[in-house]
Amino acid sequence: MRRPSCIDGPRRSGYPLGSPLAKRPFVSETNPAPTTPLSRLDRLWLTEAIRLREEHAGPLEDTEANRRANAAGGDLAQRIQARALWLAQRDGQVQALQHWRQGARLAGLLLVLLALVSGAGLAFAALGDGQRPVNLFWALGSLLGLHLLTLLGWALSFSLGGSASVVGRLWLWLSGKLARDAQAAHLAPALLLMLQRRGLTRWGLGVIVHGAWLLALGSALVVLLLLLATRRYGFVWETTILGSDAFVFLTQALGALPALLGFSLPDAETIRTSSSVLAEEGARQAWSGWLLGVTFTYGLLPRLLLGLLCLWRWLQGQSRLGLDLGLPGYSLLRERLQPTSERLGVCDAAPVELVQSQGGSLTDEGQGALLVAIELDDRRPWPPALPKGVGDAGVLDSREQRLRLLDQLGRFPPARLAVACDPRRSPDRGTLALIGELARSAAQTRVWLLPAPPGEALDSQRLDDWHQALARLDLPHAQGAPMNWLETGHD
């Protein structure tokens, strides 16, 4: 007679039912350990990406993910994050996030190089080659004109509650293009949606925008200083309809604030006589200091202060980030992750995109040994004679038996697990998924392909299908009984 599936296998396998062993992490191809630890922002980001993916492509196959999230405990938000992280690890979105970050760093490096080259170009355009006198206000317009226009545009967009930024959007676009990962399609939209709900998008993009301009203007100032230190420039102002008093007023108004910071300010007489090129060394030095001071005060300094403000608000806002549990995608998970009652016998429809079953193993050693069978014929006598210390988990026929055993193995994982299968049955997707999940709950796993009953022969083609399927799971299998291995750990 066949013995029914039981729940006291661990007691017979050598470790107590009351053992306070915590559930151990596992490593497999379907749930690889992240190569780098994920920050709180990364976990929220991946959770939002999984929500968007399920909205666009339909619900994912998440039976094991939900079971592990429920076993981990915590409130609903923590369980949703645990479920999403497991799915992201299984489906490759954790690796896609790492690829996206690499693309983001490369895009940031390209923007840094562009900013440095652009700043140097502004300085060369402002001063020229030194063969002609420098028109002061044309030089000032070359250095600060585009900066002031983009700063005005950013302030206008900010006041209207938007986050439009050419530099920021360029960085996001480049990050996605350089990631080159199909699984990263939902990462950028998920990040923007998550940040917009807390109003952090404009602060995050503001850090990028002001940081880029800070580099550009810093590069312009350095090149400007080098050119003024190594070349001889003459400075003039030119006009047709304005008088010299207008230039005196404008020059002193612009130079008043830089003068407070220690930069030179030409006197009124020097300004009036600068309608033609001056040969006096003092006048050239005064105009050089004025040009550097105005560029620093009205160019680099505002970008530095605004960049620090955006960075402060960004860091402050990150601590308030969280999941919006009112979203439909999260509300639907409440019953599965915090059920008010357990519903049995409900099977989800097959997903549009099938997930390849994979094997795996625990990273830590378990205790004892266990034998379990999957869907055996009633006419086959079971269990066989077991060595001392080897537990019998019975035959798994129903979904309830499978979930009960998986929950037990999650709390008391065995060191060695033998899974007996009848190779006369086809290795269907559900059976392979169960074998892979059992393997991920034990330190070592072997699959026992049972011999045919007397008078029958195994189908060689079906047996070959089993061998190929178990090879994809990366699990060892044997035709003979693995009793010696279960008892001693070796053949």
C-alpha positions as CSV (number, residue, x, y, z in Angstrom):
1,M,0.0,0.0,0.0
2,R,1.1,3.5,-0.7
3,R,1.8,5.7,2.3
4,P,0.2,9.1,2.1
5,S,2.2,12.3,2.1
6,C,3.1,13.2,5.7
7,I,4.5,16.1,7.5
8,D,6.7,14.4,10.1
9,G,9.5,13.6,7.7
10,P,12.0,16.0,9.4
11,R,11.5,14.2,12.7
12,R,12.5,10.9,11.2
13,S,15.3,12.5,9.2
14,G,17.2,13.6,12.3
15,Y,16.3,17.2,13.1
16,P,13.5,18.3,15.5
17,L,10.3,19.9,14.5
18,G,10.7,22.6,17.1
19,S,14.1,23.6,15.8
20,P,14.4,27.5,15.5
21,L,16.2,27.2,12.2
22,A,15.5,30.3,10.1
23,K,14.7,30.0,6.5
24,R,17.9,30.0,4.6
25,P,18.6,32.0,1.4
26,F,19.2,30.1,-1.8
27,V,21.1,30.7,-5.0
28,S,19.9,29.4,-8.3
29,E,19.5,30.7,-11.9
30,T,15.9,31.6,-11.2
31,N,16.8,33.4,-8.0
32,P,20.4,34.5,-8.2
33,A,21.9,36.5,-5.4
34,P,22.4,40.1,-6.5
35,T,26.1,40.8,-7.3
36,T,25.8,44.1,-5.5
37,P,23.5,44.9,-2.5
38,L,20.3,46.7,-3.5
39,S,19.5,50.0,-1.9
40,R,16.1,51.0,-0.7
41,L,15.6,53.1,-3.8
42,D,16.6,50.1,-6.0
43,R,14.0,47.8,-4.3
44,L,11.2,50.4,-4.7
45,W,12.3,51.0,-8.3
46,L,12.2,47.3,-9.1
47,T,8.8,46.9,-7.4
48,E,7.4,49.7,-9.6
49,A,9.0,48.2,-12.7
50,I,7.3,44.8,-11.9
51,R,4.0,46.6,-11.5
52,L,4.3,48.3,-14.9
53,R,5.3,45.1,-16.5
54,E,2.3,43.3,-15.2
55,E,0.0,46.2,-16.3
56,H,1.3,46.0,-19.8
57,A,1.9,42.2,-20.3
58,G,-0.5,40.6,-17.8
59,P,0.1,38.9,-14.4
60,L,3.3,36.9,-14.0
61,E,3.5,33.4,-12.7
62,D,4.2,34.2,-9.0
63,T,3.1,31.2,-6.9
64,E,6.6,30.6,-5.5
65,A,7.2,34.4,-5.2
66,N,4.0,34.8,-3.1
67,R,4.8,31.9,-0.9
68,R,8.3,33.1,-0.1
69,A,7.0,36.7,0.5
70,N,4.4,35.4,2.9
71,A,7.0,33.2,4.7
72,A,9.2,36.3,5.1
73,G,6.4,38.2,6.9
74,G,6.1,41.9,7.4
75,D,3.4,44.4,6.3
76,L,1.8,44.5,2.9
77,A,4.4,46.9,1.5
78,Q,7.3,44.7,2.6
79,R,5.7,41.6,1.1
80,I,5.0,43.3,-2.2
81,Q,8.7,44.3,-2.3
82,A,9.9,40.8,-1.4
83,R,7.6,39.3,-4.1
84,A,8.8,41.9,-6.7
85,L,12.5,41.3,-5.9
86,W,12.1,37.6,-6.3
87,L,10.4,38.0,-9.6
88,A,13.0,40.5,-10.7
89,Q,15.8,38.2,-9.8
90,R,14.1,35.3,-11.6
91,D,13.3,37.2,-14.8
92,G,16.6,39.1,-15.1
93,Q,15.4,42.6,-14.2
94,V,18.0,42.9,-11.3
95,Q,20.7,42.3,-13.9
96,A,18.9,44.8,-16.2
97,L,18.9,47.4,-13.5
98,Q,22.7,46.9,-13.1
99,H,23.1,47.3,-16.9
100,W,20.9,50.4,-16.8
101,R,23.1,51.9,-14.1
102,Q,26.2,51.1,-16.2
103,G,24.5,52.9,-19.1
104,A,23.6,55.8,-16.8
105,R,27.2,56.1,-15.6
106,L,28.5,56.0,-19.2
107,A,25.9,58.6,-20.3
108,G,26.9,60.8,-17.3
109,L,30.6,60.5,-18.4
110,L,29.6,61.6,-21.9
111,L,27.7,64.6,-20.5
112,V,30.7,65.5,-18.3
113,L,33.0,65.4,-21.4
114,L,30.5,67.4,-23.4
115,A,30.2,70.0,-20.6
116,L,34.0,70.4,-20.2
117,V,34.6,70.7,-24.0
118,S,31.6,73.2,-24.3
119,G,33.0,75.3,-21.5
120,A,36.4,75.5,-23.1
121,G,34.8,76.4,-26.4
122,L,32.9,79.3,-24.7
123,A,36.1,80.7,-23.3
124,F,37.9,80.5,-26.7
125,A,34.9,82.1,-28.4
126,A,34.8,84.9,-25.9
127,L,38.5,85.9,-26.1
128,G,39.4,84.9,-29.6
129,D,43.0,84.4,-30.7
130,G,44.3,87.7,-29.3
131,Q,44.9,89.3,-32.7
132,R,41.9,91.6,-32.3
133,P,40.7,93.5,-29.3
134,V,38.0,91.8,-27.2
135,N,34.6,93.5,-27.2
136,L,33.7,93.2,-23.5
137,F,30.0,92.8,-23.7
138,W,30.1,90.5,-26.7
139,A,32.6,88.3,-24.6
140,L,30.2,88.5,-21.7
141,G,27.3,87.5,-23.9
142,S,29.3,84.5,-25.3
143,L,30.1,83.3,-21.8
144,L,26.8,83.8,-20.0
145,G,24.1,84.2,-22.7
146,L,23.1,80.6,-23.2
147,H,23.5,79.9,-19.5
148,L,21.1,82.7,-18.5
149,L,18.5,81.6,-21.1
150,T,18.5,78.0,-19.9
151,L,18.4,79.1,-16.3
152,L,15.4,81.3,-17.1
153,G,13.7,78.3,-18.8
154,W,14.4,76.0,-15.9
155,A,13.0,78.5,-13.4
156,L,9.9,79.0,-15.5
157,S,9.3,75.3,-15.9
158,F,10.0,74.8,-12.1
159,S,7.5,77.5,-11.2
160,L,4.8,75.8,-13.3
161,G,5.5,72.5,-11.6
162,G,7.1,70.8,-14.6
163,S,10.4,69.0,-14.8
164,A,11.3,69.7,-18.5
165,S,15.1,69.7,-19.0
166,V,16.9,69.0,-22.2
167,V,20.1,67.9,-20.4
168,G,18.1,65.7,-18.0
169,R,16.0,64.1,-20.7
170,L,19.1,63.6,-22.8
171,W,20.8,61.7,-19.9
172,L,17.7,59.5,-19.5
173,W,17.6,58.7,-23.2
174,L,21.3,57.9,-23.4
175,S,21.0,55.7,-20.3
176,G,18.3,53.6,-21.9
177,K,20.2,53.4,-25.2
178,L,23.5,52.4,-23.6
179,A,21.9,49.8,-21.3
180,R,21.1,47.5,-24.3
181,D,18.9,45.1,-22.3
182,A,15.4,44.2,-23.3
183,Q,14.4,43.7,-19.6
184,A,15.3,47.4,-19.0
185,A,12.3,48.7,-21.0
186,H,10.2,49.4,-17.9
187,L,13.0,50.8,-15.7
188,A,13.1,54.4,-16.9
189,P,9.3,54.9,-16.9
190,A,9.1,53.2,-13.5
191,L,11.7,55.5,-12.0
192,L,10.0,58.6,-13.4
193,L,6.6,57.6,-12.1
194,M,7.9,56.7,-8.7
195,L,9.7,60.1,-8.4
196,Q,6.9,62.1,-9.8
197,R,4.5,60.9,-7.1
198,R,6.8,62.6,-4.5
199,G,7.7,65.5,-6.6
200,L,11.3,64.4,-6.8
201,T,11.7,64.3,-10.6
202,R,12.5,68.0,-10.9
203,W,15.0,67.9,-8.0
204,G,16.8,64.8,-9.5
205,L,17.0,66.3,-13.0
206,G,17.9,69.6,-11.4
207,V,21.0,68.0,-9.9
208,I,22.0,66.7,-13.4
209,V,21.3,70.0,-15.2
210,H,23.0,72.3,-12.7
211,G,25.9,69.9,-12.3
212,A,26.4,69.9,-16.1
213,W,26.4,73.7,-16.3
214,L,28.6,73.9,-13.2
215,L,31.2,71.8,-15.0
216,A,30.8,73.8,-18.2
217,L,31.2,77.2,-16.5
218,G,34.0,75.9,-14.3
219,S,35.8,74.7,-17.4
220,A,35.2,78.1,-19.1
221,L,36.6,79.9,-16.1
222,V,39.7,77.8,-16.0
223,V,40.4,78.2,-19.7
224,L,39.6,81.9,-19.5
225,L,42.2,82.2,-16.7
226,L,44.8,80.3,-18.6
227,L,44.3,82.4,-21.8
228,L,44.5,85.6,-19.8
229,A,47.6,84.4,-18.1
230,T,49.4,83.4,-21.3
231,R,48.2,85.9,-23.9
232,R,48.0,89.7,-24.2
233,Y,44.5,90.9,-24.8
234,G,43.1,94.4,-25.3
235,F,39.6,95.2,-24.1
236,V,37.2,97.7,-25.7
237,W,33.5,98.6,-25.7
238,E,31.8,99.8,-28.8
239,T,28.5,101.5,-29.4
240,T,26.7,103.7,-31.9
241,I,23.6,105.0,-30.1
242,L,24.7,104.8,-26.4
243,G,26.9,107.2,-24.6
244,S,29.8,106.4,-22.3
245,D,27.7,107.1,-19.1
246,A,25.5,104.1,-20.0
247,F,28.5,101.8,-20.1
248,V,29.9,103.2,-16.8
249,F,26.6,102.5,-15.1
250,L,26.2,99.1,-16.6
251,T,29.8,98.0,-15.9
252,Q,29.7,99.2,-12.3
253,A,26.2,97.6,-11.7
254,L,27.4,94.3,-12.9
255,G,30.7,94.5,-11.1
256,A,29.4,95.6,-7.7
257,L,28.6,92.1,-6.4
258,P,31.8,90.5,-7.8
259,A,33.7,93.4,-6.1
260,L,32.3,92.3,-2.8
261,L,33.9,88.9,-3.4
262,G,37.3,90.4,-4.1
263,F,37.3,90.8,-7.9
264,S,38.6,94.0,-9.5
265,L,36.2,96.8,-10.7
266,P,37.4,99.4,-13.3
267,D,36.9,103.0,-12.2
268,A,34.7,105.4,-14.2
269,E,37.7,107.0,-16.0
270,T,39.0,103.6,-17.2
271,I,35.6,102.6,-18.4
272,R,35.2,105.9,-20.4
273,T,38.6,105.6,-22.0
274,S,38.1,102.0,-23.0
275,S,36.2,102.9,-26.2
276,S,39.6,102.4,-27.8
277,V,42.3,99.8,-27.0
278,L,44.3,100.8,-23.9
279,A,47.9,99.9,-23.6
280,E,48.1,100.4,-19.8
281,E,48.7,97.2,-18.0
282,G,46.5,98.2,-15.0
283,A,43.5,98.8,-17.3
284,R,43.9,95.3,-18.9
285,Q,44.2,93.7,-15.5
286,A,41.2,95.5,-14.2
287,W,39.0,94.4,-17.2
288,S,40.4,90.8,-16.9
289,G,39.4,90.7,-13.2
290,W,36.0,92.2,-14.0
291,L,35.3,89.6,-16.7
292,L,36.3,86.7,-14.5
293,G,34.3,88.1,-11.5
294,V,31.1,88.6,-13.5
295,T,31.4,85.1,-15.1
296,F,32.0,83.6,-11.6
297,T,29.3,85.5,-9.8
298,Y,26.5,85.4,-12.3
299,G,27.4,82.1,-14.0
300,L,29.1,79.5,-11.8
301,L,27.9,80.7,-8.4
302,P,24.1,80.4,-9.1
303,R,24.5,77.0,-10.6
304,L,26.5,75.9,-7.6
305,L,23.9,77.1,-5.1
306,L,21.0,75.7,-7.2
307,G,22.8,72.4,-7.6
308,L,23.3,72.1,-3.8
309,L,19.7,73.0,-3.2
310,C,18.5,70.3,-5.6
311,L,20.8,67.8,-4.1
312,W,19.6,68.6,-0.6
313,R,15.9,68.3,-1.6
314,W,16.7,65.1,-3.5
315,L,18.4,63.4,-0.5
316,Q,15.6,64.7,1.8
317,G,12.9,63.4,-0.5
318,Q,14.4,59.9,-0.8
319,S,13.6,59.2,2.8
320,R,9.9,59.7,2.1
321,L,9.7,57.4,-0.9
322,G,7.4,54.5,-0.6
323,L,4.8,52.4,-2.4
324,D,1.4,53.8,-3.3
325,L,-0.7,50.8,-2.1
326,G,-3.8,52.4,-3.5
327,L,-2.7,51.7,-7.1
328,P,-4.7,48.9,-8.7
329,G,-1.6,46.7,-9.4
330,Y,-0.8,46.7,-5.6
331,S,-4.4,46.4,-4.4
332,L,-4.9,43.1,-6.3
333,L,-1.9,41.6,-4.4
334,R,-3.5,42.2,-1.0
335,E,-5.6,39.1,-1.0
336,R,-2.7,36.9,-2.2
337,L,-0.1,38.3,0.2
338,Q,-2.3,39.0,3.2
339,P,-5.2,36.7,2.6
340,T,-8.2,36.8,4.9
341,S,-8.9,33.2,4.1
342,E,-7.1,30.4,2.2
343,R,-8.6,29.4,-1.1
344,L,-7.6,25.9,-2.4
345,G,-7.8,24.4,-5.8
346,V,-7.5,27.6,-7.9
347,C,-5.1,27.5,-10.7
348,D,-4.0,30.5,-12.7
349,A,-4.2,30.5,-16.5
350,A,-0.9,29.8,-18.2
351,P,1.1,33.0,-18.8
352,V,1.7,34.4,-22.3
353,E,5.4,34.0,-21.9
354,L,6.5,30.7,-20.2
355,V,9.2,30.8,-17.5
356,Q,11.9,28.2,-18.0
357,S,12.2,26.0,-14.9
358,Q,15.6,25.9,-13.2
359,G,17.2,24.0,-10.5
360,G,19.3,25.3,-7.6
361,S,20.4,24.6,-4.1
362,L,20.7,26.2,-0.7
363,T,23.8,28.2,0.1
364,D,23.9,26.7,3.7
365,E,24.0,23.0,4.8
366,G,20.7,21.5,5.8
367,Q,20.1,18.6,8.3
368,G,19.1,15.0,7.7
369,A,17.9,13.2,4.5
370,L,14.5,12.9,2.9
371,L,12.8,10.9,0.2
372,V,9.7,12.2,-1.7
373,A,7.9,10.9,-4.7
374,I,5.8,12.7,-7.3
375,E,2.5,11.3,-8.7
376,L,3.2,7.5,-8.6
377,D,0.9,4.8,-9.8
378,D,-1.3,3.3,-7.1
379,R,-0.1,-0.2,-8.1
380,R,3.5,0.6,-7.3
381,P,4.5,-0.3,-3.7
382,W,5.7,2.7,-1.8
383,P,7.8,3.6,0.2
384,P,10.8,1.3,-0.2
385,A,12.8,0.1,2.7
386,L,14.6,3.2,4.0
387,P,17.9,3.3,5.9
388,K,18.0,4.6,9.4
389,G,17.8,8.4,9.6
390,V,16.2,8.8,6.2
391,G,12.7,10.4,6.3
392,D,9.7,9.6,4.0
393,A,7.7,12.6,2.8
394,G,5.2,10.4,1.0
395,V,3.8,10.9,-2.5
396,L,2.8,14.3,-3.7
397,D,-0.4,14.1,-5.6
398,S,-2.3,17.3,-4.8
399,R,-1.5,21.0,-4.7
400,E,-2.2,21.1,-1.0
401,Q,0.4,18.4,-0.3
402,R,3.0,20.2,-2.4
403,L,2.5,23.5,-0.6
404,R,2.5,21.8,2.8
405,L,5.8,20.0,2.1
406,L,7.4,23.1,0.5
407,D,6.5,25.2,3.6
408,Q,8.0,22.5,5.8
409,L,11.2,22.4,3.8
410,G,11.4,26.1,3.9
411,R,11.5,25.9,7.7
412,F,13.6,22.7,8.0
413,P,15.6,22.2,4.8
414,P,17.3,18.7,4.5
415,A,20.9,18.2,3.6
416,R,20.0,15.5,1.0
417,L,16.8,15.2,-0.9
418,A,15.9,12.4,-3.3
419,V,12.9,13.0,-5.6
420,A,11.4,9.8,-7.1
421,C,9.7,10.1,-10.5
422,D,8.0,7.7,-12.8
423,P,9.8,8.0,-16.2
424,R,6.7,6.5,-17.9
425,R,5.0,9.9,-17.4
426,S,6.1,12.8,-19.6
427,P,8.3,15.5,-17.9
428,D,5.6,18.2,-18.1
429,R,6.2,21.8,-17.1
430,G,4.4,21.6,-13.8
431,T,6.4,18.5,-12.6
432,L,9.7,20.1,-13.6
433,A,8.8,23.4,-11.9
434,L,8.0,21.4,-8.7
435,I,11.3,19.4,-8.9
436,G,13.2,22.7,-9.3
437,E,11.4,24.3,-6.3
438,L,12.1,21.2,-4.2
439,A,15.8,21.3,-5.2
440,R,16.0,24.9,-4.1
441,S,14.8,23.9,-0.7
442,A,17.6,21.4,0.0
443,A,21.4,21.5,0.1
444,Q,21.8,18.6,-2.3
445,T,19.2,17.0,-4.5
446,R,19.1,13.9,-6.8
447,V,16.3,12.7,-9.0
448,W,15.5,9.0,-8.9
449,L,14.0,7.7,-12.2
450,L,12.2,4.6,-11.0
451,P,12.5,1.4,-13.0
452,A,9.6,0.0,-14.9
453,P,7.4,-2.6,-13.1
454,P,8.1,-6.2,-13.9
455,G,6.9,-7.1,-17.4
456,E,7.0,-3.5,-18.7
457,A,9.7,-1.6,-20.5
458,L,10.5,2.1,-20.5
459,D,10.0,4.2,-23.6
460,S,13.5,5.2,-24.6
461,Q,12.3,8.4,-26.2
462,R,10.5,9.5,-23.1
463,L,13.4,8.5,-20.9
464,D,15.7,10.7,-23.1
465,D,13.2,13.5,-22.6
466,W,13.6,13.1,-18.9
467,H,17.4,13.2,-19.2
468,Q,17.3,16.4,-21.3
469,A,14.9,18.1,-18.9
470,L,16.9,17.2,-15.8
471,A,20.1,18.4,-17.6
472,R,18.4,21.8,-18.1
473,L,17.6,21.8,-14.4
474,D,21.3,20.9,-13.8
475,L,20.2,18.2,-11.4
476,P,21.9,14.7,-11.2
477,H,19.7,11.7,-11.8
478,A,20.0,8.0,-11.3
479,Q,18.2,4.8,-12.4
480,G,19.2,2.9,-9.3
481,A,18.0,3.6,-5.8
482,P,20.0,6.4,-4.1
483,M,19.6,4.9,-0.6
484,N,23.4,4.8,0.1
485,W,23.7,8.4,-0.9
486,L,20.7,9.4,1.3
487,E,22.2,7.6,4.3
488,T,25.9,8.5,4.0
489,G,26.1,11.4,1.5
490,H,28.2,9.5,-1.0
491,D,27.8,6.5,-3.3
